[in-house]
């Protein structure tokens, strides 16, 4: 800003904000120390089928790509797979838990809407989509930094994910995890991925 002209209120606030921002960034980089921040996204992208999906080969035989399950999803979680997922997946319903977690709605309206029965009601409970898997190298807890976002995000009772021992990554309880993706969506280190059930 030049001293030759009068300083407007807008210029004053703009310069003050820029100075404050620079100071905050410098303080933040000093606070985080020498540890390198993890990459923004995990190498693997987690894509799973909607709740109640039958075994994959059978699913592809039964699914008519009618979009009834997509329209029935009140949370707008289920989407149509594009070409980027491969020829077998294109046009079929998928859930990307890290972007939009599945809340496993009461009554599973997506399952009820599936006439060809590619999605079927679970034998007990609300069903599962997959299993959360922790990348220990990315997990802040595994790097000795305090973090419990995944634990707080987990909607199951008891919690399907727990704080590990000091210096250890979060621990997933496979017997409790539904694969909803709440933990993966909130993880600041992108250390969680939801793997499809076999």
NUZA-273176 format. One record per residue (C-alpha): y, z, x. Coordinates in steps of 0.2 Angstrom, whole numbers, plus 5000, padded with zeros to 4 digits. Layout:
NUZA-273176
YZX/...
This chain:
NUZA-273176
500050005000/501749955007/503150085009/504449945005/504149954986/504150104975/502450184972/501950174954/500850314946/499450184945/499550154964/499550334967/497950374957/497150224964/497450274982/496950454978/495350404970/494950284985/495250434997/494250554987/492850424985/492750395004/492750585008/491350614995/490250475003/490550545020/490050715014/488550655005/487950555020/488150715031/487250825019/485750705017/485450715036/484550595047/483050565034/483150385028/483250365009/481750285001/481850104995/482550094977/480950024969/479050054973/478149904980/476949904965/477649874948/476849974935/476349874919/475049934907/474449884890/475049974874/474150134868/472350104862/472049944871/470249894873/469549844890/470549704898/469349554896/469049604878/470949634875/471249454880/469949384869/470549484854/472449484856/473249344846/474949364853/475649384836/476949524841/476449634827/476249784839/477949744847/478849744830/477949904825/478550004840/479950114834/480450154852/480549974857/479450004872/478149864870/478749694876/478049524878/477449484895/478249344904/477549214917/478049334931/476449434927/475249294928/474449164916/473249294908/474649414904/475949284897/476349314879/475349474878/476049654874/476449764889/477349924893/478249954909/478350144909/479550164923/480850064914/480450124896/479150264894/478050264879/478150424868/476450394860/477250404843/476350504829/475150394820/475350254834/476150124823/475749994836/473950024834/474050024815/474949854816/473549774826/472449674814/471249594827/470949774834/471449734852/472249904850/471150044843/471450224838/471050344851/469450444849/470450604850/472250654852/473650524855/472750424868/473250374885/474050224893/473650254911/473850384925/475350434935/475050414954/476150494967/476650394983/476750554995/477750465008/479150424995/479050594986/480550704990/479450864989/478250785001/479750765013/480150945011/481650915000/481751014984/481450914968/480650934951/481250794940/479550734937/478950904932/480350934920/480150754913/478350774909/478150804890/476350864890/475851044887/475151094899/476150994911/475250844919/476250854935/476551004946/477551044961/476451044976/476451164990/477951175001/478051005010/476750924999/477050794986/476950824967/475150844961/474550744945/473250824934/472250674928/471350764914/473150794906/474150644911/474450514897/475250384908/476850394897/477950354911/479250494908/479050554926/479150384934/480750344925/481650494931/480950504949/482450484960/481350424975/480350294964/478850384970/477850374954/476950224947/475850224931/474150134935/473150054921/471550144915/469950054921/
